[in-house]
Amino acid sequence: MVAPVILLSDKTALSVFSGDKKAWPVYLTIGNISKDVRRRVSVHAMILIGYLPVSKLECFHKKTRSVAGYRLFHYAMSLLLHPLVDAGRKGRAMVCTDGFV
């Protein structure tokens, strides 16, 4: 069975009282859930799989800062999605609703 994966992320402030601390939460859902169902918060059709780091990357020169940001984003996403990539390559045994694997 093929299950399309949808990832969602949006920058959010972690605390109003701690300054400018921000994070990018990454949520996962599957595409064969109806979007009417998936959009309802009460259904819990999305799960939080992790947070991406947010940094101003001031340790880099201005010219290379954006490239460093892209590399950081892609590296963090590769770490978050490694279990999913592994399951996609090797497959994963799942229990069906009738009890068979």
N, C-alpha and C positions, 0 to 999 in steps of 0.2 A: 504494500500500500504506500502511496506517496502522500506525504503530508506537507503542504507548503508552509514555510515558517515566515512569520512577520515579526520584525523587530521594531520597537518604538523607543525613542529617546527624546528628552527635552530638558534643557538646563533648568535647574530649580535652585532656589535659595535654601540652604540648610537651616539657617536660623536668622531671625531678624536681629537678635541681640549680639551675635558674634562677628559682626562686620560683614565683609563681602565673601563669605564662604559659600561656594556653589558646588554642585555636583551634577553629573549627567546620569540619571537612573536609566537603565536599559530594561525594557519589558519585552517579553516574548509571548506570542500567541500563535495559533495555527490557522491557516487560511481556509480550512474547510468548516469553520464555525461561521454561521451566518453573521453578517456585519450588524444586523439588528440586535442579535444576541451579544456579540462581541463588544459593542459599544456601551452596554449597560454595566455599570460598576458593580451592581449587586450580584451579577452572575459569576464574577471572578474568573473571566475567560483569559485574563492576562496574568503572567507571573513576573515578578521582579527577579532578574537573573544577576544583577550586579550594578555597580556604579563605575562610571568612567571618571578618571581624574580630570580636574579642571585646574590649569596652571597658567599663569601669565608668561611663563618660560623666559623670565627676564635674564636668565643665565646665558641665553643665546644672543647673538648679534641680531639686529633688527632684520637684516636680509635673510637670515636662515631661520627665524622664529616660526614663520608659518609652515615651513617644511618640517621642522621639529614637531610642531603641533599635529600635523597630518600623520607623521610616523608614530607619535605617541598614541593617537586615536586608533590607528590600525593595529598596533601591537596590543593595546588593551582589549580591542574587540577580538583579536585572534585568541587571546587567553580566555576570554569569556565563552567563546563559541567552540573551543577545542573539543569538549565532550560531544557536541552536536555534530561536528565534522567527523569525529571518530565513529559515531553511530551511523552516519550516512555512508561511510566507506565500508564498514564491516557488517552493518545491519544490527538489529536489536530484537531479541525475542520479546514478544508482548503477549499478555494474557487477554484473550478475547472475552466478550460478554458471556459467551456460552461456556467459558472455563477452559477451552483449549488454548495451547500456546502456539 
